[in-house]
Amino acid sequence: MDLDEYQRGALRTAAPRDMRNELLHLVLGLVGESGEIAEKFKKWVRDLDSEESLIDRARHRQGTR
């Protein structure tokens, strides 16, 4: 998929520009995406000192991964 195809697909699901609550729709979309990033970060912090994470970091330092 190239950028032009992506833009065409995005326009199919975008709210009409003359929609009364367009700004609210855009802000809620941004908040939803931000929440997904926060969730990934939360799990990364939670698992930072897990046994699996420690093994992965040790492998990375040794260059075996």
Biopython code that builds the backbone (N, CA, C, O; Angstrom):
import numpy as np
from Bio.PDB.StructureBuilder import StructureBuilder

atoms = [
    (1, "MET", "N", (0.848, -1.172, 0.000)),
    (1, "MET", "CA", (0.000, 0.000, 0.000)),
    (1, "MET", "C", (0.898, 1.241, 0.000)),
    (1, "MET", "O", (1.809, 1.366, 0.818)),
    (2, "ASP", "N", (0.627, 2.134, -0.914)),
    (2, "ASP", "CA", (1.391, 3.378, -0.934)),
    (2, "ASP", "C", (0.583, 4.483, -0.254)),
    (2, "ASP", "O", (-0.552, 4.256, 0.166)),
    (3, "LEU", "N", (1.161, 5.667, -0.146)),
    (3, "LEU", "CA", (0.524, 6.761, 0.568)),
    (3, "LEU", "C", (-0.801, 7.178, -0.073)),
    (3, "LEU", "O", (-1.759, 7.494, 0.633)),
    (4, "ASP", "N", (-0.860, 7.180, -1.399)),
    (4, "ASP", "CA", (-2.106, 7.559, -2.079)),
    (4, "ASP", "C", (-3.238, 6.590, -1.744)),
    (4, "ASP", "O", (-4.365, 7.018, -1.493)),
    (5, "GLU", "N", (-2.945, 5.289, -1.738)),
    (5, "GLU", "CA", (-3.969, 4.297, -1.388)),
    (5, "GLU", "C", (-4.435, 4.487, 0.062)),
    (5, "GLU", "O", (-5.625, 4.385, 0.362)),
    (6, "TYR", "N", (-3.488, 4.762, 0.941)),
    (6, "TYR", "CA", (-3.825, 4.978, 2.345)),
    (6, "TYR", "C", (-4.757, 6.180, 2.494)),
    (6, "TYR", "O", (-5.749, 6.121, 3.221)),
    (7, "GLN", "N", (-4.426, 7.274, 1.796)),
    (7, "GLN", "CA", (-5.255, 8.474, 1.890)),
    (7, "GLN", "C", (-6.668, 8.222, 1.370)),
    (7, "GLN", "O", (-7.640, 8.694, 1.959)),
    (8, "ARG", "N", (-6.783, 7.493, 0.288)),
    (8, "ARG", "CA", (-8.114, 7.179, -0.250)),
    (8, "ARG", "C", (-8.912, 6.347, 0.753)),
    (8, "ARG", "O", (-10.099, 6.595, 0.964)),
    (9, "GLY", "N", (-8.266, 5.369, 1.365)),
    (9, "GLY", "CA", (-8.940, 4.543, 2.368)),
    (9, "GLY", "C", (-9.347, 5.352, 3.586)),
    (9, "GLY", "O", (-10.436, 5.162, 4.128)),
    (10, "ALA", "N", (-8.480, 6.250, 4.016)),
    (10, "ALA", "CA", (-8.784, 7.079, 5.182)),
    (10, "ALA", "C", (-9.968, 7.995, 4.897)),
    (10, "ALA", "O", (-10.797, 8.229, 5.776)),
    (11, "LEU", "N", (-10.051, 8.505, 3.696)),
    (11, "LEU", "CA", (-11.160, 9.396, 3.345)),
    (11, "LEU", "C", (-12.503, 8.671, 3.338)),
    (11, "LEU", "O", (-13.541, 9.292, 3.565)),
    (12, "ARG", "N", (-12.490, 7.368, 3.081)),
    (12, "ARG", "CA", (-13.743, 6.603, 3.091)),
    (12, "ARG", "C", (-14.338, 6.524, 4.488)),
    (12, "ARG", "O", (-15.558, 6.451, 4.640)),
    (13, "THR", "N", (-13.489, 6.538, 5.510)),
    (13, "THR", "CA", (-13.985, 6.397, 6.883)),
    (13, "THR", "C", (-14.016, 7.723, 7.636)),
    (13, "THR", "O", (-14.495, 7.770, 8.769)),
    (14, "ALA", "N", (-13.522, 8.789, 7.037)),
    (14, "ALA", "CA", (-13.493, 10.091, 7.707)),
    (14, "ALA", "C", (-14.898, 10.681, 7.781)),
    (14, "ALA", "O", (-15.731, 10.459, 6.902)),
    (15, "ALA", "N", (-15.139, 11.428, 8.838)),
    (15, "ALA", "CA", (-16.421, 12.126, 8.985)),
    (15, "ALA", "C", (-16.476, 13.262, 7.966)),
    (15, "ALA", "O", (-15.448, 13.860, 7.650)),
    (16, "PRO", "N", (-17.656, 13.560, 7.455)),
    (16, "PRO", "CA", (-17.776, 14.681, 6.511)),
    (16, "PRO", "C", (-17.307, 15.985, 7.154)),
    (16, "PRO", "O", (-17.550, 16.217, 8.339)),
    (17, "ARG", "N", (-16.646, 16.824, 6.387)),
    (17, "ARG", "CA", (-16.092, 18.066, 6.924)),
    (17, "ARG", "C", (-17.180, 19.020, 7.435)),
    (17, "ARG", "O", (-16.909, 19.848, 8.305)),
    (18, "ASP", "N", (-18.381, 18.915, 6.916)),
    (18, "ASP", "CA", (-19.434, 19.819, 7.358)),
    (18, "ASP", "C", (-20.222, 19.258, 8.548)),
    (18, "ASP", "O", (-21.235, 19.825, 8.956)),
    (19, "MET", "N", (-19.753, 18.164, 9.084)),
    (19, "MET", "CA", (-20.421, 17.544, 10.221)),
    (19, "MET", "C", (-20.333, 18.466, 11.445)),
    (19, "MET", "O", (-19.277, 19.033, 11.726)),
    (20, "ARG", "N", (-21.424, 18.607, 12.151)),
    (20, "ARG", "CA", (-21.517, 19.537, 13.280)),
    (20, "ARG", "C", (-20.480, 19.236, 14.366)),
    (20, "ARG", "O", (-19.917, 20.162, 14.949)),
    (21, "ASN", "N", (-20.228, 17.990, 14.637)),
    (21, "ASN", "CA", (-19.306, 17.623, 15.720)),
    (21, "ASN", "C", (-17.995, 17.048, 15.189)),
    (21, "ASN", "O", (-17.428, 16.135, 15.788)),
    (22, "GLU", "N", (-17.520, 17.576, 14.077)),
    (22, "GLU", "CA", (-16.287, 17.073, 13.463)),
    (22, "GLU", "C", (-15.098, 17.165, 14.423)),
    (22, "GLU", "O", (-14.324, 16.215, 14.544)),
    (23, "LEU", "N", (-14.950, 18.303, 15.104)),
    (23, "LEU", "CA", (-13.815, 18.473, 16.011)),
    (23, "LEU", "C", (-13.858, 17.440, 17.138)),
    (23, "LEU", "O", (-12.830, 16.861, 17.492)),
    (24, "LEU", "N", (-15.031, 17.213, 17.694)),
    (24, "LEU", "CA", (-15.170, 16.212, 18.746)),
    (24, "LEU", "C", (-14.775, 14.827, 18.227)),
    (24, "LEU", "O", (-14.079, 14.079, 18.913)),
    (25, "HIS", "N", (-15.211, 14.496, 17.041)),
    (25, "HIS", "CA", (-14.875, 13.213, 16.420)),
    (25, "HIS", "C", (-13.363, 13.061, 16.277)),
    (25, "HIS", "O", (-12.812, 12.004, 16.583)),
    (26, "LEU", "N", (-12.697, 14.108, 15.816)),
    (26, "LEU", "CA", (-11.243, 14.060, 15.630)),
    (26, "LEU", "C", (-10.512, 13.951, 16.965)),
    (26, "LEU", "O", (-9.558, 13.183, 17.091)),
    (27, "VAL", "N", (-10.954, 14.709, 17.950)),
    (27, "VAL", "CA", (-10.307, 14.679, 19.266)),
    (27, "VAL", "C", (-10.471, 13.308, 19.910)),
    (27, "VAL", "O", (-9.517, 12.776, 20.477)),
    (28, "LEU", "N", (-11.652, 12.738, 19.834)),
    (28, "LEU", "CA", (-11.863, 11.411, 20.423)),
    (28, "LEU", "C", (-11.032, 10.345, 19.713)),
    (28, "LEU", "O", (-10.565, 9.400, 20.347)),
    (29, "GLY", "N", (-10.847, 10.490, 18.418)),
    (29, "GLY", "CA", (-9.977, 9.567, 17.689)),
    (29, "GLY", "C", (-8.539, 9.668, 18.179)),
    (29, "GLY", "O", (-7.867, 8.656, 18.375)),
    (30, "LEU", "N", (-8.076, 10.898, 18.373)),
    (30, "LEU", "CA", (-6.722, 11.114, 18.874)),
    (30, "LEU", "C", (-6.557, 10.549, 20.279)),
    (30, "LEU", "O", (-5.541, 9.927, 20.587)),
    (31, "VAL", "N", (-7.553, 10.765, 21.124)),
    (31, "VAL", "CA", (-7.517, 10.235, 22.494)),
    (31, "VAL", "C", (-7.461, 8.703, 22.470)),
    (31, "VAL", "O", (-6.734, 8.092, 23.253)),
    (32, "GLY", "N", (-8.225, 8.094, 21.574)),
    (32, "GLY", "CA", (-8.210, 6.634, 21.463)),
    (32, "GLY", "C", (-6.847, 6.107, 21.068)),
    (32, "GLY", "O", (-6.368, 5.122, 21.630)),
    (33, "GLU", "N", (-6.218, 6.765, 20.096)),
    (33, "GLU", "CA", (-4.882, 6.345, 19.672)),
    (33, "GLU", "C", (-3.868, 6.551, 20.793)),
    (33, "GLU", "O", (-2.995, 5.710, 21.007)),
    (34, "SER", "N", (-3.984, 7.665, 21.505)),
    (34, "SER", "CA", (-3.079, 7.937, 22.630)),
    (34, "SER", "C", (-3.233, 6.883, 23.715)),
    (34, "SER", "O", (-2.254, 6.477, 24.341)),
    (35, "GLY", "N", (-4.465, 6.444, 23.933)),
    (35, "GLY", "CA", (-4.709, 5.396, 24.920)),
    (35, "GLY", "C", (-4.032, 4.093, 24.548)),
    (35, "GLY", "O", (-3.530, 3.379, 25.417)),
    (36, "GLU", "N", (-4.014, 3.778, 23.264)),
    (36, "GLU", "CA", (-3.334, 2.553, 22.829)),
    (36, "GLU", "C", (-1.835, 2.645, 23.091)),
    (36, "GLU", "O", (-1.217, 1.669, 23.517)),
    (37, "ILE", "N", (-1.249, 3.808, 22.841)),
    (37, "ILE", "CA", (0.179, 3.995, 23.108)),
    (37, "ILE", "C", (0.451, 3.880, 24.603)),
    (37, "ILE", "O", (1.420, 3.243, 25.016)),
    (38, "ALA", "N", (-0.411, 4.499, 25.414)),
    (38, "ALA", "CA", (-0.241, 4.430, 26.868)),
    (38, "ALA", "C", (-0.327, 2.989, 27.357)),
    (38, "ALA", "O", (0.420, 2.592, 28.251)),
    (39, "GLU", "N", (-1.227, 2.207, 26.780)),
    (39, "GLU", "CA", (-1.373, 0.797, 27.166)),
    (39, "GLU", "C", (-0.106, 0.001, 26.852)),
    (39, "GLU", "O", (0.336, -0.811, 27.665)),
    (40, "LYS", "N", (0.473, 0.231, 25.683)),
    (40, "LYS", "CA", (1.736, -0.450, 25.325)),
    (40, "LYS", "C", (2.842, -0.063, 26.302)),
    (40, "LYS", "O", (3.601, -0.918, 26.760)),
    (41, "PHE", "N", (2.929, 1.221, 26.617)),
    (41, "PHE", "CA", (3.962, 1.695, 27.528)),
    (41, "PHE", "C", (3.760, 1.107, 28.923)),
    (41, "PHE", "O", (4.726, 0.720, 29.581)),
    (42, "LYS", "N", (2.507, 1.039, 29.374)),
    (42, "LYS", "CA", (2.199, 0.464, 30.685)),
    (42, "LYS", "C", (2.694, -0.983, 30.764)),
    (42, "LYS", "O", (3.293, -1.386, 31.761)),
    (43, "LYS", "N", (2.442, -1.750, 29.719)),
    (43, "LYS", "CA", (2.865, -3.151, 29.709)),
    (43, "LYS", "C", (4.381, -3.260, 29.654)),
    (43, "LYS", "O", (4.967, -4.157, 30.259)),
    (44, "TRP", "N", (5.019, -2.339, 28.922)),
    (44, "TRP", "CA", (6.478, -2.344, 28.849)),
    (44, "TRP", "C", (7.065, -2.075, 30.238)),
    (44, "TRP", "O", (8.000, -2.756, 30.659)),
    (45, "VAL", "N", (6.519, -1.086, 30.947)),
    (45, "VAL", "CA", (6.997, -0.765, 32.296)),
    (45, "VAL", "C", (6.744, -1.937, 33.233)),
    (45, "VAL", "O", (7.613, -2.299, 34.025)),
    (46, "ARG", "N", (5.558, -2.530, 33.145)),
    (46, "ARG", "CA", (5.215, -3.662, 34.004)),
    (46, "ARG", "C", (6.186, -4.822, 33.802)),
    (46, "ARG", "O", (6.599, -5.466, 34.766)),
    (47, "ASP", "N", (6.545, -5.084, 32.558)),
    (47, "ASP", "CA", (7.365, -6.249, 32.240)),
    (47, "ASP", "C", (8.859, -5.958, 32.204)),
    (47, "ASP", "O", (9.655, -6.837, 31.873)),
    (48, "LEU", "N", (9.242, -4.738, 32.541)),
    (48, "LEU", "CA", (10.640, -4.339, 32.437)),
    (48, "LEU", "C", (11.577, -5.253, 33.216)),
    (48, "LEU", "O", (12.658, -5.586, 32.733)),
    (49, "ASP", "N", (11.179, -5.656, 34.402)),
    (49, "ASP", "CA", (12.035, -6.503, 35.228)),
    (49, "ASP", "C", (11.584, -7.958, 35.258)),
    (49, "ASP", "O", (11.979, -8.717, 36.143)),
    (50, "SER", "N", (10.758, -8.346, 34.291)),
    (50, "SER", "CA", (10.327, -9.740, 34.248)),
    (50, "SER", "C", (11.494, -10.622, 33.800)),
    (50, "SER", "O", (12.450, -10.156, 33.180)),
    (51, "GLU", "N", (11.387, -11.876, 34.124)),
    (51, "GLU", "CA", (12.444, -12.827, 33.776)),
    (51, "GLU", "C", (12.660, -12.866, 32.259)),
    (51, "GLU", "O", (13.799, -12.887, 31.793)),
    (52, "GLU", "N", (11.589, -12.875, 31.508)),
    (52, "GLU", "CA", (11.689, -12.927, 30.045)),
    (52, "GLU", "C", (12.398, -11.683, 29.505)),
    (52, "GLU", "O", (13.220, -11.778, 28.593)),
    (53, "SER", "N", (12.081, -10.538, 30.064)),
    (53, "SER", "CA", (12.701, -9.292, 29.622)),
    (53, "SER", "C", (14.196, -9.292, 29.938)),
    (53, "SER", "O", (15.010, -8.864, 29.119)),
    (54, "LEU", "N", (14.548, -9.769, 31.116)),
    (54, "LEU", "CA", (15.961, -9.837, 31.493)),
    (54, "LEU", "C", (16.737, -10.766, 30.561)),
    (54, "LEU", "O", (17.866, -10.459, 30.179)),
    (55, "ILE", "N", (16.143, -11.889, 30.199)),
    (55, "ILE", "CA", (16.792, -12.837, 29.277)),
    (55, "ILE", "C", (16.972, -12.188, 27.910)),
    (55, "ILE", "O", (18.036, -12.301, 27.301)),
    (56, "ASP", "N", (15.925, -11.502, 27.424)),
    (56, "ASP", "CA", (16.016, -10.833, 26.124)),
    (56, "ASP", "C", (17.124, -9.787, 26.110)),
    (56, "ASP", "O", (17.882, -9.686, 25.146)),
    (57, "ARG", "N", (17.211, -9.007, 27.192)),
    (57, "ARG", "CA", (18.256, -7.972, 27.235)),
    (57, "ARG", "C", (19.642, -8.596, 27.302)),
    (57, "ARG", "O", (20.579, -8.081, 26.691)),
    (58, "ALA", "N", (19.789, -9.695, 28.034)),
    (58, "ALA", "CA", (21.086, -10.368, 28.109)),
    (58, "ALA", "C", (21.487, -10.901, 26.736)),
    (58, "ALA", "O", (22.646, -10.782, 26.338)),
    (59, "ARG", "N", (20.540, -11.484, 26.016)),
    (59, "ARG", "CA", (20.820, -11.972, 24.667)),
    (59, "ARG", "C", (21.218, -10.829, 23.746)),
    (59, "ARG", "O", (22.133, -10.962, 22.933)),
    (60, "HIS", "N", (20.525, -9.707, 23.880)),
    (60, "HIS", "CA", (20.818, -8.552, 23.034)),
    (60, "HIS", "C", (22.234, -8.047, 23.288)),
    (60, "HIS", "O", (22.961, -7.711, 22.353)),
    (61, "ARG", "N", (22.623, -7.995, 24.575)),
    (61, "ARG", "CA", (23.983, -7.532, 24.910)),
    (61, "ARG", "C", (25.048, -8.478, 24.371)),
    (61, "ARG", "O", (26.138, -8.045, 23.997)),
    (62, "GLN", "N", (24.730, -9.772, 24.331)),
    (62, "GLN", "CA", (25.676, -10.769, 23.835)),
    (62, "GLN", "C", (25.682, -10.830, 22.318)),
    (62, "GLN", "O", (26.562, -11.446, 21.717)),
    (63, "GLY", "N", (24.706, -10.195, 21.705)),
    (63, "GLY", "CA", (24.630, -10.199, 20.249)),
    (63, "GLY", "C", (24.071, -11.479, 19.675)),
    (63, "GLY", "O", (24.297, -11.777, 18.503)),
    (64, "THR", "N", (23.337, -12.254, 20.482)),
    (64, "THR", "CA", (22.768, -13.516, 20.002)),
    (64, "THR", "C", (21.365, -13.346, 19.499)),
    (64, "THR", "O", (20.736, -14.331, 19.114)),
    (65, "ARG", "N", (20.858, -12.173, 19.485)),
    (65, "ARG", "CA", (19.491, -11.966, 19.024)),
    (65, "ARG", "C", (19.433, -11.035, 17.874)),
    (65, "ARG", "O", (18.349, -10.753, 17.363)),
]
sb = StructureBuilder()
sb.init_structure("model")
sb.init_model(0)
sb.init_chain("A")
sb.init_seg("    ")
for serial, (resi, resn, name, xyz) in enumerate(atoms, 1):
    if name == "N":
        sb.init_residue(resn, " ", resi, " ")
    sb.init_atom(name, np.array(xyz, "f"), 0.0, 1.0, " ", f" {name:<3s}", serial, name[0])
structure = sb.get_structure()
